């Protein structure tokens, strides 16, 4: 079973040397993350905070920060009830986040996170492979993936599929069968959480503004509010920086300000 993890990101071994070599920087970052950012995102529960934080490191493609965060948050499945007041994540949730991230950051990047995750699991005594989370057959993936897309985006999916040029229709089929069918249908994370994590991947990745806007709308469709999404972007800001955060807020404004004003 996993050993006890540090309570804070800044207490992990990854940050220990930096507290000696760069004490002012670490002190400033610790205050910002644990005081100001925590207060600005205080309505996000601890399990959700853990998931979006880890997802941000994948989107931003930082194996070092991924390692430090996972070290501070990873718990045994049986210990979950004892960790509700601190950010925590289970082995299954961790793997599912990495698997899903692959289709947004690409295998060229996610492979490094998967290998690092396995090293961390081994060090903590977590036996691999984990329990399978697959719920559908290979023959069902296209249909079930399309069902997941419709649950998130509604009729916009069918309209988009109907108007896409013939020479790229296979990409739309890939999205339904592979991205959504192979991964959004799995256990370990529910559909609403998976859509939130996808938004975090895209915001953290940068350069995917139209997809960010689409998945903001997907989250709004699934019941997330403007206030919740602002807190989400605030929570991951220290990991991804201001430009990507401000871009996400601009996309959110374009979809919500006029509607909420009316």
Secondary structure, 3 states (H helix, E strand, C coil): CCCCCCCCHHHCHHHHHHHHHCHHHHHHHHHHHHHHHHHHCCCCCHHHHHHHHHHHHHHHCCHHHHHHHHHHHEECHHHHHHHCCCCCEEHHHHHHHHHHHHHHHCHHHHHHHHHHHHHHHHHCCCCCCCCCCCCCCHHHHHHHHHHHHHHHHCCHHHHHHHHCCHHHHHHHHHHHHHHHHHHHCCCCCCHHHHHHHHHHHHHHHCCCHHHHHHHHHHHHHCCCCHHHHHHHHHHHHHHHCHHHHHHHHHHHHHHHHHHHHC
